[in-house]
C-alpha cells in the first residue's frame, strides 16, 4: 500500500520471519532555522524601523523607568518616609513647647495664645515636620549616593550620571532584543501552546480576515494558554488567547474577532516592543516588584506577607505612584488605538460586547508588574464612549430608554 506514491512504513512481522528493509530511507526533516524577527509586522521597511517605532512609542514610561531604577527613587522614598516620621514627632513636641514659650511674651493675649499653642501647636508642628522631613529626606535619597563624588570632583559626578543613563538604556535595549528573539521559548515556559486542529480551523480564518480588513500584509503566530483567565495579550511576534476568554464567550465569532482585531493593532503598532523596553530599562526595579508581588499573591502566611511588605514597600510605591502614572498617557493612547482598530476591522459590536461583559480590560498579565501597567488603562466607560456608533443609543442599564 502506498500513500502519495511513497512506500508504506514497514511493520513488525511474526517471530522468526525477516522483514525486508525499505528501499530507501527518507531524509531527516531539516531543523527549523532560528529566525529571531519572524512573525514581526511586515508593514515596516526593515526590522530596524520596527524596533525604532516600538522604542520611541512610550518615551514617558522609559524616562520614568530610568529615573526609578537607576537614580535611587526607592531609596529616596525610604529616606523621605523615615525622616518625615522623625521630623513629624519632633515637630509635634517642639511645636507645643517652643510656641508656648514665645507666645507667653505677647502682651494681653500672651497667656491665651500660650494655652492655644499647647493644644494646637503640636499638630501644626507635626504637619510642618512631616512636610519638611519628607521633602528633605526624599531629595537626600536622590543625591546622597552622588554627594561624595560631587564634593571630590564635579566632573566625575557628571560622567557617572551620564554613564548611569547610558547603562540603563543599554540594558533596556539588550533586554528588548532578548525578549523578541527568545519570545517563543518564553511563551512556551509560561504555558502557551500551539493550537489544536479544531482551534486552528475556528481561529485562523478569523485572524486572517481581521488582518485583511486592517490592511496588514501578514499576521503573528497565534497561541493558546489553557488558563481560565479571560485575557488575551499581543506580544512582539505572537498573540496569546487564554482559554478562559474562549470559554466565557462560548467561542462567539464576533467576540473573538473584536479581541483579535484589538490585539492585531497592538502587534502592528509595536506596543509589545515598547513594553519590553520599559521593563528592560527598569530591570532591577521590575525584578524586585515582580518578586514582592509574587510573594504577596502566592503566600497567605502573614509573616511572609509582612516581610515582603517591610522590605519591598519602597519599590511598590515607586512603581505604583511614579512609573505607572508616568506611563499612563501612553498606555491609554495605545488602548484607544487598539479599540479603534477593532472598529476599522468592522467588529465594533464584538469589542463592545467583550468590554461590557468583562467590565474592564481583557489584556492579560503574567506578573504583578504587568497587572500594575494594565491598571493604567482607560476607564471602561471612557473606552465604551469612544466606541459608540453615531446615531445609536447605548443605555447604561438594560431596558433603559432615553426620555
N, C-alpha and C positions, 0 to 999 in steps of 0.2 A: 504494500500500500504506500502510495506516495502522497505528499501534500505539497502543492505548488511546485511539482517537478522534482522535489528533494526526497531522497530515500528516508523512510520512516526510521526512527531510532530503534536500535536492536533491543530486544527484551531478553530476559534470562530464560534459558531452556531447562529441560529436566536434567537431573544429575547424570553426569557421565556423557552428556551429548554436547558436542562442541558447537558453539555459536559463532558463525563467521563474523569476522571483523568488518566494519563498514569499509567501503571502497576508499573513502577519504574522510578526513576529519574536518569539520567546519572550522574556519579560522576563528580564534577567540575574538570576542567583541572588544573593540578598541575602548580604552578607558576615556571617559568624557574629559575634555580639556577643562582646565580651571580658567574660567572667564570671569574675573572679578567685577566687571562692569556690564555683564549681560543682564537683560531684562530692565535696563535703565530706560527712561523715556527717550524715544528716538527723535523727539521734536527739537532737540538741541544739536547744534552743529557738531560739537565734539563732547567727549566726556568732561573735558576741562571746563567748557562753558556751563555744563550742567552743574558741576561742582561749585563754580563761582556763583551761579544763581542760588544754590542752596546755602552757601556760606554767607552770602550777603542778605539772605531773606530775613533774618532775625538779629539785627545788629544790637538792638537793645538788650536782648537776652544774653548775647555774647559778652557785652560790656559788663552786665550785672554779674555774670558767672566769673569773669576775670577779676572783678573787684572782690567778690565774696570769697573766692577760693585762694587767691594769690596775694591779697592785700589785707589779711588779718581781720576780716569782718567778724567771724565768730569770737576772736579774742577781744575785739572792741565791744561786742555785746556783753561778754563775760565781765570785763573790767567795768563797763558802764553800769551794769546792774549792781555789781559788788560795791563800787564807790557810791552809787546812788543810795543804797541802803545805809551805808555807814554815815554818809553826809546827811541823810534824812534824819537819822537818830540824833546826830549831833545838833542839827538844826532845831529839832523838837525841844531838846533840853536848853540849848543856848538861846533860842528864840524867847522862851519864857523867862529865863533868869536874867539875861542881859537886857532885854527890852524893859523888863520891870524896873531894873536898877536905874536906867537912864530916864524913864518916864516919870519917876518919882520927883525929879528935879524941876518939872514943869510947874509953874505957879498955878494955884487954884485947882486945876484939874489933874494935877500930877498923881494924887492918890487914886482917883477913879481910873485913870488910864493905866496905872500900875496894876491894879486888880484885873482890868480887862486884858492886859498883856499876859498875866499869869494864865488866864483861861484860854485865850486865843492865840497868843504869841507862839506857843509850841506848834500849833497847826500851821501857821504861816512859815515858821522856821523850817518845819519838816518839808513843806512843799518846795521852799527855796532850796533846801539841801538836796532834795531828790533831783530837782532840775539841774542844779549846778553839778552835782555828782555824776549824773547820767551823761551830761554833755562833756565834762572833763574826762571822765573815765573812758567814754567812747572815743574821743579824739586821742586820748593817750594810748588806747589799744591799737589804733591805726598807725600812730607814729612811733610808738615805743621801740619796735624792732629796728627802726631805721635811725633812732636818735643818736646812738653812739657812733655810727658811721658818719652821720652828719657833722657831729662835733669834731670828728677826726679829719674828715675830708669831704666837703660837699660834692665834689666831682664824683667821688666813689659812690656816694649815695645815689646820685643821678643815674650813674651807669647801672647800679644794682636795680633801681626801679625799672629802667628800660629793659634790662635782662629779664626781670620778672614778667613783664608784659610779653616779651618775645617768647619766653619759655612756655607761658600759659597758652599762647596761640599755637605754638608748635605742637605741644601736647594735644591740643584740641584737634589740629589737622591730622595728626597721626592716628588719633582715636577715630576720627571720621573715616579715614581710609581703611582702618582695620574693620570698623563696623560695616562698611559697604562690602569689602572683599570677603569677609567671613560671615556675611548675613545668613546664607543657607544653613551653615553649621550652628550658628547661634539660635536660629529659629527652631531647628530640629531639637536642640537641647532644651529649649523652653516648652516643647510639647507640640509644635506644629508638624503636620504631616502632609503628604501628597493626597490628593483627592481620590476617592474610590471611583470606579467606573460609573456608578449611578450618580454620584455627586458631580462628576465632570459633565455628564450628559445634561444635568439640570443647569449647572452654574456657568460653564464655559460659554454657551451661546448668549447668556445674559451679559457676561463680561465683555464679549466681543461686540455685542450690539451697543452697549453703553459707550465703549471706546470709539466706535464708529460715529455715533451721534455727537461725541465730543470732539471729533476730528483728530483722534490720536492714531498715529501710524502703527503703534504696537501696544502690547499690554504687559503688565508684570505677571509673575508667576503667582497663581492663586493657591493658597494653602488652607488647611482646616486645622483648628485647635479644638480638641474634644472637650474642653472645659465648658461648663454650663453658664459661664458669664455671657451676658447679652452684649457682646462687644465685637468690634472689628477695628483693624488698625492697618494703615498704609506705611510700609517701610520704604527703603530706598529702591528695592528691586522686587518686592513681594507685597501682596495683600493677604492678610490673615483674617479669615472669618472664624469666629468661635461658634461651636456647635449650639450653644445656648441661643444665639441670635436666630439661627435657622429654626430651632425647635419652637421658640416662643412665638414666632410669626408663622409657624406651620408651613414653612417653605413657600410663603407667598411670593409670587414672582415680582410684583410691583414693589414690595418692601425690599426684597433683595436687590432689585435694580436701583432703587434710591440709595441704598447703602453703598453699592459698588460704584455708582457714579460719584458719590461723595468722596470715596477713598481713591478713586482714579484721579480726581482733581488734586488731592493731596499729593499723590505719587508724581503726577506730571509737574506740579509746582515745586518739586524738590523740598517739600516740607520735612520729609524724613532726614534729608541731609542737614537741614537747619537744626533739627532736634539733636542729631549726633554731635554737631559742632558745639552746641551749648553744653551738652553733657560732657564732652571731652575737655572743654576749657575748664569746666567746674569739676574735673575728675576727682580730686581729693574730697571736695565737699559732697559730690554725688555719691561716692562710696560710703562716706560717713552717714549721710542722710538715709541712703537705702538700707544700710545696716541697722541704724537706730529704728527706723520704721518697721523693718522686718521683725526685730525683737518685740516691738510693741504689738504687732499684728499676730504673731505666732504664739507667744507665751502669755498665759494667763496668770502666771506666778507674780504676785505683787512685788516681791523682792527684785526679780529680774526687770520688771517694768520700771520700778523706781530707779534702779541702777541705770537703765537705758536713758531715762529722762534726766537723771542727775548729770550724767556725762554728756549727753547729746543735745541738751536744750539750746545751747547757743547755735548749734548747727541747724536745728529745727527752725528756730526763729529767723536765722539768716536766709534760709530758703523760702519760708512761707511769707515773710514780710519784706523781703528785698528782691530776691531773684524772681519769684513768681509775679509780684506786681510790675516789675520792670519788663517782664516777658509778656504781660497780659495784652498789650496793644497788638503785638504781632500775632499772638495766639488767637485772639478774637478775629482779627482780619483774616487769618488762614481758615478759620471755621466758616466765616461768612462766604468766603470764596468757594469753599468746598460745597456748601449748601447750594450756592448758585450754580455750581457745576451740575448738580442733580437736576436743577430746573432746566438748564440748557439741554440736557440729555432727554428732556421730556418726562421726567419722573418726579414732578412736583408732588403728586399725590402720594407716591411711595415714601419720599423723605419726610413729608409732614406726618404721615401715618406712623413712621418709626419714632420720630421725635415726640409725638403726642403720647404714644403708648409707653415709651421709655421714661417720659417725664424728665428728660435730661440728656446728657451726652451718651453716645454709644461708642465713642472712640476708646479703645482699650488701654490698659495699663499693665505693666509687668511688675512694678515695684512702687514703693512709696513716692519716689521722685516723679514718676510718670503720673501718679494719682494727683500730686500737687499741681503739676502742669495742666492736667485735664480740668482741675478745679478753676483754672483761669479762663475757661471757655465762656462764651457769651451766655447770659441768662436764656433759658428756654423760650420765654415769651418773646424776647427780642429776636431770636432766630426764627420763630414761627411768624412773627410780624413781617419779617423781610421775605417770607415765603408765601405771602398772601397774593393770590391772583386778583387782578383788577376786576372790580365789579362783583366779586364773590364775598358773601357774608360768612365770617368764621366766628360763630358764637363761642363764648368761653365755656359755658356749661352745656351738656347735651340737652336738646329740646329748647334752648333759649332762643327767643325771637326778638329781634330789634324792634323797638317801638317806632 
